[in-house]
Amino acid sequence: MIQNVKSGPNNVDRTESWISGKAFAIIWILFIVASPLVTYSLPETALASWPSATAFSDFVARYVSAIDKLTALSQFPHVTRMFLALLWGIAFPVLLILALLTQPQKNHLRKMKAPEWVIWTAPLIVMAYCWVALFMPFVDAVNLRDFDCGHTPFDEGICLASTSRFWLGIFGTTVMATVAISIVVMIHWPKMINTYYANKPN
């Protein structure tokens, strides 16, 4: 995870800290594995028992409205609200920072063979996904009975997360991690454009 780079006239070693892609993948898997353990460890009355947790969850939900919408659908609302607040308020910034520190996979960029329109529309696709994941604008149901579980795979994931602590952890963490990685991809988007055209056959 540490690279030594020689530079300068005197060949002085300069150390740069990067997280390898493999190390980041392991961290991501650990997040996924740990998430159900967290959901099962939270008590049914988590928010009522811990006033500070209520204040924290209210603060995070102010910026991630998907928390309130999933809480309304959940069969264990206190657990759902507390877990999602921890996920977006603590785990998300940690994973985002780790993704930013991950060593760019230059070989992967050089091998990009996506159509040109995909490269240029990537920001719009990422913004649309983040908008849906953070705010769930198409979820208007106030209880699970009124929600169409079989409409799309995303809706099915919401239903599973609303009825199972295990799937709440898996689904919630996967969505959160994908948003974090998508944001980092967009930060590197100019580099992707440059690499794409530099290696595009004439």
Order of alpha helices (4+ residues) and beta strands (2+ residues): beta-beta-alpha-alpha-alpha-alpha-alpha-alpha-alpha-alpha-alpha-alpha-alpha
